[in-house]
Amino acid sequence: MRSRVRDLREAAGWSQAALAERLEVSRQTVNAIETGKYDPSLPLAFRIARLFAEPIETIFLYDEPQ
């Protein structure tokens, strides 16, 4: 799954640490989401979507297997 979290975070002018604080997760979690090494839980995905005021499906993009 790809995500737009990094783009949204940078557009907001936040560091990974600042986003992590707002989401109440570690900076390492934010980094893992941004690099595609970790797919967030559904509750965390909802918190991210609410924070950026966007639907989950515009932030997290599922790559269909080919």
Secondary structure by P-SEA (a helix, b strand, c coil): cccaaaaaaaaacccaaaaaaaacccaaaaaaaaaccccccaaaaaaaaaaacccccccbbbbccc
